[in-house]
Amino acid sequence: MDNPRAEFLHRCNVENYTRQLRYSRTVTHRVMLMALLAEETASAKANGWSPLIT
């Protein structure tokens, strides 16, 4: 799938979730963010996008 908008949103999401994870204070919030990052990773693999190293 060659959708630049979807890839851009993916990159923004990963950046946002990573930033939030860095400053998260509760375990519940960290678990939720890790799950969201896992979903984004799966989406990137499914779409053939290069992995983000943060």
SEKEDREN-752334 format. One record per residue: residue number from 1; x, z, y of N, C-alpha, C, O in turn. Coordinates in nm, 2 decimals. Layout:
BEGIN
<rec pos="NUM" n_c1="X" n_c3="Z" n_c2="Y" ca_c1="X" ca_c3="Z" ca_c2="Y" c_c1="X" c_c3="Z" c_c2="Y" o_c1="X" o_c3="Z" o_c2="Y"/>
...
END
This chain:
BEGIN
<rec pos="1" n_c1="0.08" n_c3="0.00" n_c2="-0.12" ca_c1="0.00" ca_c3="0.00" ca_c2="0.00" c_c1="0.09" c_c3="0.00" c_c2="0.12" o_c1="0.17" o_c3="0.09" o_c2="0.14"/>
<rec pos="2" n_c1="0.07" n_c3="-0.10" n_c2="0.21" ca_c1="0.15" ca_c3="-0.11" ca_c2="0.33" c_c1="0.07" c_c3="-0.07" c_c2="0.45" o_c1="0.01" o_c3="-0.16" o_c2="0.52"/>
<rec pos="3" n_c1="0.05" n_c3="0.06" n_c2="0.47" ca_c1="-0.03" ca_c3="0.10" ca_c2="0.59" c_c1="0.06" c_c3="0.19" c_c2="0.68" o_c1="0.08" o_c3="0.31" o_c2="0.65"/>
<rec pos="4" n_c1="0.11" n_c3="0.13" n_c2="0.79" ca_c1="0.20" ca_c3="0.21" ca_c2="0.87" c_c1="0.13" c_c3="0.33" c_c2="0.94" o_c1="0.19" o_c3="0.44" o_c2="0.96"/>
<rec pos="5" n_c1="0.00" n_c3="0.32" n_c2="0.96" ca_c1="-0.07" ca_c3="0.44" ca_c2="1.02" c_c1="-0.07" c_c3="0.56" c_c2="0.92" o_c1="-0.05" o_c3="0.67" o_c2="0.96"/>
<rec pos="6" n_c1="-0.10" n_c3="0.53" n_c2="0.80" ca_c1="-0.11" ca_c3="0.63" ca_c2="0.70" c_c1="0.03" c_c3="0.70" c_c2="0.68" o_c1="0.04" o_c3="0.82" o_c2="0.66"/>
<rec pos="7" n_c1="0.13" n_c3="0.61" n_c2="0.68" ca_c1="0.27" ca_c3="0.67" ca_c2="0.66" c_c1="0.31" c_c3="0.76" c_c2="0.78" o_c1="0.37" o_c3="0.86" o_c2="0.77"/>
<rec pos="8" n_c1="0.27" n_c3="0.71" n_c2="0.90" ca_c1="0.29" ca_c3="0.79" ca_c2="1.02" c_c1="0.22" c_c3="0.93" c_c2="1.02" o_c1="0.28" o_c3="1.03" o_c2="1.05"/>
<rec pos="9" n_c1="0.10" n_c3="0.92" n_c2="0.98" ca_c1="0.02" ca_c3="1.05" ca_c2="0.96" c_c1="0.08" c_c3="1.14" c_c2="0.86" o_c1="0.09" o_c3="1.26" o_c2="0.87"/>
<rec pos="10" n_c1="0.13" n_c3="1.08" n_c2="0.75" ca_c1="0.20" ca_c3="1.16" ca_c2="0.64" c_c1="0.32" c_c3="1.23" c_c2="0.70" o_c1="0.34" o_c3="1.35" o_c2="0.68"/>
<rec pos="11" n_c1="0.40" n_c3="1.15" n_c2="0.77" ca_c1="0.52" ca_c3="1.21" ca_c2="0.83" c_c1="0.49" c_c3="1.32" c_c2="0.93" o_c1="0.56" o_c3="1.43" o_c2="0.94"/>
<rec pos="12" n_c1="0.39" n_c3="1.30" n_c2="1.01" ca_c1="0.34" ca_c3="1.41" ca_c2="1.11" c_c1="0.30" c_c3="1.53" c_c2="1.03" o_c1="0.33" o_c3="1.64" o_c2="1.07"/>
<rec pos="13" n_c1="0.22" n_c3="1.51" n_c2="0.93" ca_c1="0.17" ca_c3="1.62" ca_c2="0.85" c_c1="0.29" c_c3="1.70" c_c2="0.79" o_c1="0.29" o_c3="1.83" o_c2="0.79"/>
<rec pos="14" n_c1="0.39" n_c3="1.63" n_c2="0.73" ca_c1="0.50" ca_c3="1.70" ca_c2="0.67" c_c1="0.58" c_c3="1.78" c_c2="0.77" o_c1="0.62" o_c3="1.89" o_c2="0.75"/>
<rec pos="15" n_c1="0.60" n_c3="1.72" n_c2="0.88" ca_c1="0.67" ca_c3="1.79" ca_c2="0.99" c_c1="0.59" c_c3="1.91" c_c2="1.04" o_c1="0.65" o_c3="2.02" o_c2="1.06"/>
<rec pos="16" n_c1="0.46" n_c3="1.90" n_c2="1.05" ca_c1="0.38" ca_c3="2.01" ca_c2="1.10" c_c1="0.38" c_c3="2.12" c_c2="0.99" o_c1="0.40" o_c3="2.24" o_c2="1.03"/>
<rec pos="17" n_c1="0.36" n_c3="2.09" n_c2="0.87" ca_c1="0.35" ca_c3="2.19" ca_c2="0.76" c_c1="0.48" c_c3="2.26" c_c2="0.75" o_c1="0.49" o_c3="2.38" o_c2="0.72"/>
<rec pos="18" n_c1="0.59" n_c3="2.19" n_c2="0.76" ca_c1="0.72" ca_c3="2.25" ca_c2="0.75" c_c1="0.75" c_c3="2.34" c_c2="0.86" o_c1="0.81" o_c3="2.45" o_c2="0.84"/>
<rec pos="19" n_c1="0.71" n_c3="2.31" n_c2="0.98" ca_c1="0.73" ca_c3="2.39" ca_c2="1.10" c_c1="0.65" c_c3="2.52" c_c2="1.08" o_c1="0.70" o_c3="2.63" o_c2="1.10"/>
<rec pos="20" n_c1="0.52" n_c3="2.50" n_c2="1.04" ca_c1="0.44" ca_c3="2.62" ca_c2="1.02" c_c1="0.49" c_c3="2.71" c_c2="0.91" o_c1="0.49" o_c3="2.84" o_c2="0.92"/>
<rec pos="21" n_c1="0.55" n_c3="2.65" n_c2="0.80" ca_c1="0.60" ca_c3="2.73" ca_c2="0.69" c_c1="0.72" c_c3="2.81" c_c2="0.74" o_c1="0.74" o_c3="2.93" o_c2="0.69"/>
<rec pos="22" n_c1="0.80" n_c3="2.76" n_c2="0.83" ca_c1="0.92" ca_c3="2.83" ca_c2="0.88" c_c1="0.88" c_c3="2.96" c_c2="0.95" o_c1="0.95" o_c3="3.06" o_c2="0.94"/>
<rec pos="23" n_c1="0.76" n_c3="2.96" n_c2="1.02" ca_c1="0.72" ca_c3="3.08" ca_c2="1.10" c_c1="0.60" c_c3="3.15" c_c2="1.04" o_c1="0.55" o_c3="3.24" o_c2="1.10"/>
<rec pos="24" n_c1="0.56" n_c3="3.12" n_c2="0.92" ca_c1="0.45" ca_c3="3.18" ca_c2="0.86" c_c1="0.48" c_c3="3.33" c_c2="0.82" o_c1="0.59" o_c3="3.36" o_c2="0.78"/>
<rec pos="25" n_c1="0.38" n_c3="3.41" n_c2="0.84" ca_c1="0.41" ca_c3="3.56" ca_c2="0.82" c_c1="0.33" c_c3="3.61" c_c2="0.70" o_c1="0.37" o_c3="3.72" o_c2="0.65"/>
<rec pos="26" n_c1="0.24" n_c3="3.54" n_c2="0.65" ca_c1="0.16" ca_c3="3.59" ca_c2="0.53" c_c1="0.19" c_c3="3.50" c_c2="0.41" o_c1="0.21" o_c3="3.38" o_c2="0.42"/>
<rec pos="27" n_c1="0.18" n_c3="3.56" n_c2="0.29" ca_c1="0.20" ca_c3="3.49" ca_c2="0.17" c_c1="0.09" c_c3="3.39" c_c2="0.15" o_c1="0.12" o_c3="3.28" o_c2="0.10"/>
<rec pos="28" n_c1="-0.03" n_c3="3.43" n_c2="0.18" ca_c1="-0.15" ca_c3="3.34" ca_c2="0.16" c_c1="-0.13" c_c3="3.21" c_c2="0.24" o_c1="-0.15" o_c3="3.10" o_c2="0.19"/>
<rec pos="29" n_c1="-0.08" n_c3="3.22" n_c2="0.36" ca_c1="-0.06" ca_c3="3.10" ca_c2="0.45" c_c1="0.06" c_c3="3.02" c_c2="0.39" o_c1="0.05" o_c3="2.89" o_c2="0.39"/>
<rec pos="30" n_c1="0.16" n_c3="3.08" n_c2="0.34" ca_c1="0.28" ca_c3="3.01" ca_c2="0.28" c_c1="0.23" c_c3="2.93" c_c2="0.16" o_c1="0.27" o_c3="2.82" o_c2="0.14"/>
<rec pos="31" n_c1="0.15" n_c3="2.99" n_c2="0.08" ca_c1="0.10" ca_c3="2.93" ca_c2="-0.05" c_c1="0.02" c_c3="2.81" c_c2="-0.01" o_c1="0.04" o_c3="2.70" o_c2="-0.07"/>
<rec pos="32" n_c1="-0.07" n_c3="2.82" n_c2="0.09" ca_c1="-0.15" ca_c3="2.71" ca_c2="0.13" c_c1="-0.06" c_c3="2.59" c_c2="0.18" o_c1="-0.08" o_c3="2.48" o_c2="0.15"/>
<rec pos="33" n_c1="0.04" n_c3="2.62" n_c2="0.26" ca_c1="0.13" ca_c3="2.52" ca_c2="0.32" c_c1="0.21" c_c3="2.45" c_c2="0.21" o_c1="0.23" o_c3="2.33" o_c2="0.22"/>
<rec pos="34" n_c1="0.25" n_c3="2.53" n_c2="0.11" ca_c1="0.33" ca_c3="2.47" ca_c2="0.00" c_c1="0.24" c_c3="2.38" c_c2="-0.08" o_c1="0.29" o_c3="2.27" o_c2="-0.12"/>
<rec pos="35" n_c1="0.12" n_c3="2.41" n_c2="-0.10" ca_c1="0.02" ca_c3="2.32" ca_c2="-0.17" c_c1="0.00" c_c3="2.19" c_c2="-0.09" o_c1="0.00" o_c3="2.08" o_c2="-0.14"/>
<rec pos="36" n_c1="-0.01" n_c3="2.21" n_c2="0.04" ca_c1="-0.03" ca_c3="2.09" ca_c2="0.13" c_c1="0.09" c_c3="2.00" c_c2="0.13" o_c1="0.08" o_c3="1.88" o_c2="0.12"/>
<rec pos="37" n_c1="0.21" n_c3="2.06" n_c2="0.13" ca_c1="0.33" ca_c3="1.98" ca_c2="0.12" c_c1="0.35" c_c3="1.91" c_c2="-0.02" o_c1="0.39" o_c3="1.80" o_c2="-0.02"/>
<rec pos="38" n_c1="0.30" n_c3="1.98" n_c2="-0.12" ca_c1="0.30" ca_c3="1.91" ca_c2="-0.26" c_c1="0.21" c_c3="1.79" c_c2="-0.26" o_c1="0.24" o_c3="1.69" o_c2="-0.32"/>
<rec pos="39" n_c1="0.09" n_c3="1.81" n_c2="-0.20" ca_c1="0.00" ca_c3="1.69" ca_c2="-0.19" c_c1="0.06" c_c3="1.58" c_c2="-0.11" o_c1="0.05" o_c3="1.46" o_c2="-0.15"/>
<rec pos="40" n_c1="0.13" n_c3="1.61" n_c2="0.00" ca_c1="0.19" ca_c3="1.50" ca_c2="0.08" c_c1="0.30" c_c3="1.43" c_c2="0.00" o_c1="0.32" o_c3="1.31" o_c2="0.01"/>
<rec pos="41" n_c1="0.38" n_c3="1.51" n_c2="-0.08" ca_c1="0.49" ca_c3="1.46" ca_c2="-0.16" c_c1="0.43" c_c3="1.36" c_c2="-0.26" o_c1="0.48" o_c3="1.25" o_c2="-0.29"/>
<rec pos="42" n_c1="0.32" n_c3="1.40" n_c2="-0.33" ca_c1="0.25" ca_c3="1.32" ca_c2="-0.43" c_c1="0.20" c_c3="1.19" c_c2="-0.36" o_c1="0.21" o_c3="1.08" o_c2="-0.42"/>
<rec pos="43" n_c1="0.15" n_c3="1.20" n_c2="-0.24" ca_c1="0.10" ca_c3="1.09" ca_c2="-0.17" c_c1="0.21" c_c3="0.99" c_c2="-0.14" o_c1="0.19" o_c3="0.87" o_c2="-0.15"/>
<rec pos="44" n_c1="0.32" n_c3="1.04" n_c2="-0.09" ca_c1="0.44" ca_c3="0.96" ca_c2="-0.06" c_c1="0.49" c_c3="0.88" c_c2="-0.18" o_c1="0.52" o_c3="0.76" o_c2="-0.18"/>
<rec pos="45" n_c1="0.49" n_c3="0.95" n_c2="-0.30" ca_c1="0.54" ca_c3="0.89" ca_c2="-0.42" c_c1="0.44" c_c3="0.78" c_c2="-0.46" o_c1="0.48" o_c3="0.67" o_c2="-0.50"/>
<rec pos="46" n_c1="0.31" n_c3="0.81" n_c2="-0.45" ca_c1="0.21" ca_c3="0.71" ca_c2="-0.49" c_c1="0.21" c_c3="0.58" c_c2="-0.40" o_c1="0.18" o_c3="0.47" o_c2="-0.45"/>
<rec pos="47" n_c1="0.25" n_c3="0.60" n_c2="-0.28" ca_c1="0.25" ca_c3="0.49" ca_c2="-0.18" c_c1="0.39" c_c3="0.42" c_c2="-0.17" o_c1="0.40" o_c3="0.32" o_c2="-0.10"/>
<rec pos="48" n_c1="0.49" n_c3="0.48" n_c2="-0.23" ca_c1="0.62" ca_c3="0.42" ca_c2="-0.23" c_c1="0.69" c_c3="0.44" c_c2="-0.10" o_c1="0.78" o_c3="0.37" o_c2="-0.06"/>
<rec pos="49" n_c1="0.66" n_c3="0.55" n_c2="-0.03" ca_c1="0.73" ca_c3="0.58" ca_c2="0.10" c_c1="0.85" c_c3="0.66" c_c2="0.07" o_c1="0.86" o_c3="0.73" o_c2="-0.03"/>
<rec pos="50" n_c1="0.95" n_c3="0.64" n_c2="0.15" ca_c1="1.08" ca_c3="0.72" ca_c2="0.13" c_c1="1.05" c_c3="0.87" c_c2="0.15" o_c1="0.98" o_c3="0.91" o_c2="0.24"/>
<rec pos="51" n_c1="1.12" n_c3="0.95" n_c2="0.07" ca_c1="1.10" ca_c3="1.10" ca_c2="0.09" c_c1="1.16" c_c3="1.15" c_c2="0.22" o_c1="1.26" o_c3="1.10" o_c2="0.27"/>
<rec pos="52" n_c1="1.09" n_c3="1.25" n_c2="0.27" ca_c1="1.14" ca_c3="1.32" ca_c2="0.39" c_c1="1.23" c_c3="1.43" c_c2="0.35" o_c1="1.19" o_c3="1.52" o_c2="0.27"/>
<rec pos="53" n_c1="1.34" n_c3="1.44" n_c2="0.41" ca_c1="1.43" ca_c3="1.56" ca_c2="0.39" c_c1="1.42" c_c3="1.64" c_c2="0.52" o_c1="1.46" o_c3="1.60" o_c2="0.63"/>
<rec pos="54" n_c1="1.37" n_c3="1.76" n_c2="0.51" ca_c1="1.35" ca_c3="1.85" ca_c2="0.63" c_c1="1.43" c_c3="1.98" c_c2="0.61" o_c1="1.43" o_c3="2.06" o_c2="0.70"/>
END
